[in-house]
Amino acid sequence: MVTFYFIAAGILIVTLFFIKKSVVSHVLVFVSISMLGALCSYEALHLNLAEDSFFKADALGVLFLFVTLIISFFSAIHYIIYVNKRKQGERSVAIHNASFVVFVTAISGVFLATHIGMLWAFLEASTLSGAALIYHDRDKLSLEATWKYLFVSSIGVTLGFAGIMFLSVAASNTPNYIDALVNMAPQMNTGWLKTSFIFVLAGFSVKMGVVPFFTIDIDAKDSSPSPVGAMFSGPLMSVGFMAIYRFYQIYAHTTILEWMNHLLLLTGVLSLFFAAVFILKTNNYKRLLAYSSMEHAGLILIAFSTGVTGYFVAILHLVLHAFAKAGLFFQVGQVTRVFNSKIEEECGGYFKHNPLGSIALLAGLLSIVAMPPSGLFMTEFLLFKSLMISSQWWIVFIVMFLLIFFVYAMVKKFFTLIFIENKNAHPVEMVHPLESLSPLLLIGVVLFFGVVSPDFLINIIEQATQVLPGGGGVTIK
Amino acid sequence: MISLLIISFGITLIYLSIAERMRTYNTLIAVQGALLFAITYAELKDIDVWHLVLILLETLIIKVIVLPYFISRLLIRKHGGGSIAMVVPGFVSLTVVSIIIFLSFLLSYLLHDDQIQVKYFTGAIAAIFTGLYLIIVHKQVFTHMMGYLTIENGIFLLSLAIGNEMPLIVNLAVLLDVFSSVLILGIFINRLEAFSSLDVDQLKDLKDS
């Protein structure tokens, strides 16, 4: 099934590059999303079935595939609206749609890869296709963002490859299959493993949007169309997490587990700190969302570093954040269209122009700042509980202190946008209320999960954490 | 023989540190590609035909012929060989890269790991850090791309130093990724020039306020 999916996606990509009719091109994108849906369903029913020496769908892979499926479906819908309003040329639609399918296919490859070399190759493919998506508007800002993204990502992914090489040194002649490496891990030289993990974490931070290579991720989300920003905040962040997780999965069976957790904690706290500094400074709504994504990526790493319950919390937080942030990006895309600006000083009184959209924004704000009944409140509560259980009181204090800045910045800027009239804000377009339904739906999912914890989600995350030391036996029910 | 090739590779790194013209950079990267091919060919004795074809493709065809030709056609001819502004004086760069090579040798020698080959490891680490150095000290996007290619060459040597072969399909995917990333980078450099100069200091429009 996986091989068939990649072959079919390859044919679609080539076709999309040459299709001139935008309508046909959009239809083919939905065909590719349907194919991804079929793959997700098949893999969910055949969990852990190795169909090919390079691919196997484990619980985490299937979970992230479903997240990618849902967000890419809505992203494709919002892209049609985006491109129709801008009256974009057929050639740029063709390039975007082909790149979009490459991007989604590469992401799926990362989730399913069982060989770390293959995982790396798909990561690099996601960089190249991601660059084409950022460059969509073909203006000076998108060009600058694309150049920076492509260059820094390439450096990051190359450093990640060096990490793979160092793992190969430690693994002697063991083939680079994840399962084989997990079995071999206890006999590996820990010095090489530490070196490898530093390179992997630094290199793949590009994808997850955390310290050290976070800046290009912010620029990319700012300069690309909002539907692309949604893909970068959800599925691409999952890709970065998955890449780090696969190496963690191998090294967790060695004595460096605690050292890795310290490193993840440090990366998480630093990411939170830098995001807190910049979020107060920005007056751009898309960058505001991008820094908020960085904050959540930091929280995910902090949660993951606490182990046991933390593994569960990190994965659930990642999934819920992906939905909430995608919804917010779609909604902020509408704000940008209404005011022809994404700058705070040029927007205001949004409620008057788009009440349903404003409700979506408020619901999104509630979700993303982790206020009850948001599902993110539950995960952040569990994060603090994990930190307290492991007696990391200083970290609890620092994280809580930094979170205050995010709540302040988000609430202040969103309330200004929605409720405060601004004489510099000149609406140029009215948005149909129906366009706010999909953001509301995505954000509604996050709010729903805060009230009800569905068994299938809990079970699949528990299965995903079973491969980690102490994982799998934790429940939040 | 291999030692001689690795020493030659080290000399290209030193030359890269003091190069002042685009054409020189491009030639040095092509020479590195040729040296990598010679090293690989001399090292891999019991190689199957498909791996040989792949290595030929990656080193001789892509690194020595296609990429330098592409860079020359797309970027250098427009600038008539183009001189690169030196941010750091040549002798400082020369000293830094010499120290990088010396420290790489020291590190490789001190590691005492049976799994790695000291000669290749020295060249690999030296190339990776020289590439990073080039990126840090230069302000032109062209030199940044040359730094990236140097790092790529270092990674190629690192895979030789470790000797753990990747399956053919992974090698092919890696090759295609590197090839296309350089092509796309080149195209974007060209576009970038239409808006502003190729100086990274000009790329400051994306900011928070």
Chai-1 contact restraints between the chains, C-beta under 6 A:
chainA,res_idxA,chainB,res_idxB,connection_type,confidence,min_distance_angstrom,max_distance_angstrom,comment,restraint_id
A,G117,B,M166,contact,1.0,0.0,6.0,A-B,restraint_1
A,G117,B,V170,contact,1.0,0.0,6.0,A-B,restraint_2
A,M118,B,V170,contact,1.0,0.0,6.0,A-B,restraint_3
A,A121,B,A173,contact,1.0,0.0,6.0,A-B,restraint_4
A,A121,B,V174,contact,1.0,0.0,6.0,A-B,restraint_5
A,A121,B,D177,contact,1.0,0.0,6.0,A-B,restraint_6
A,E124,B,D177,contact,1.0,0.0,6.0,A-B,restraint_7
A,L128,B,S180,contact,1.0,0.0,6.0,A-B,restraint_8
A,K140,B,F195,contact,1.0,0.0,6.0,A-B,restraint_9
A,L141,B,D205,contact,1.0,0.0,6.0,A-B,restraint_10
A,L143,B,R191,contact,1.0,0.0,6.0,A-B,restraint_11
A,E144,B,L203,contact,1.0,0.0,6.0,A-B,restraint_12
A,E144,B,D205,contact,1.0,0.0,6.0,A-B,restraint_13
A,E144,B,L206,contact,1.0,0.0,6.0,A-B,restraint_14
A,A145,B,L206,contact,1.0,0.0,6.0,A-B,restraint_15
A,W147,B,F188,contact,1.0,0.0,6.0,A-B,restraint_16
A,W147,B,L192,contact,1.0,0.0,6.0,A-B,restraint_17
A,L150,B,L185,contact,1.0,0.0,6.0,A-B,restraint_18
A,S154,B,S181,contact,1.0,0.0,6.0,A-B,restraint_19
A,T158,B,I151,contact,1.0,0.0,6.0,A-B,restraint_20
A,T158,B,I155,contact,1.0,0.0,6.0,A-B,restraint_21
A,F161,B,I155,contact,1.0,0.0,6.0,A-B,restraint_22
A,M165,B,L158,contact,1.0,0.0,6.0,A-B,restraint_23
A,M165,B,I162,contact,1.0,0.0,6.0,A-B,restraint_24
A,S168,B,I162,contact,1.0,0.0,6.0,A-B,restraint_25
A,S168,B,N164,contact,1.0,0.0,6.0,A-B,restraint_26
A,V169,B,Q115,contact,1.0,0.0,6.0,A-B,restraint_27
A,V169,B,I116,contact,1.0,0.0,6.0,A-B,restraint_28
A,V169,B,I162,contact,1.0,0.0,6.0,A-B,restraint_29
A,S172,B,Q115,contact,1.0,0.0,6.0,A-B,restraint_30
A,D219,B,L206,contact,1.0,0.0,6.0,A-B,restraint_31
A,F278,B,D208,contact,1.0,0.0,6.0,A-B,restraint_32
A,K281,B,D208,contact,1.0,0.0,6.0,A-B,restraint_33
A,K281,B,S209,contact,1.0,0.0,6.0,A-B,restraint_34
A,T282,B,D208,contact,1.0,0.0,6.0,A-B,restraint_35
A,N283,B,S209,contact,1.0,0.0,6.0,A-B,restraint_36
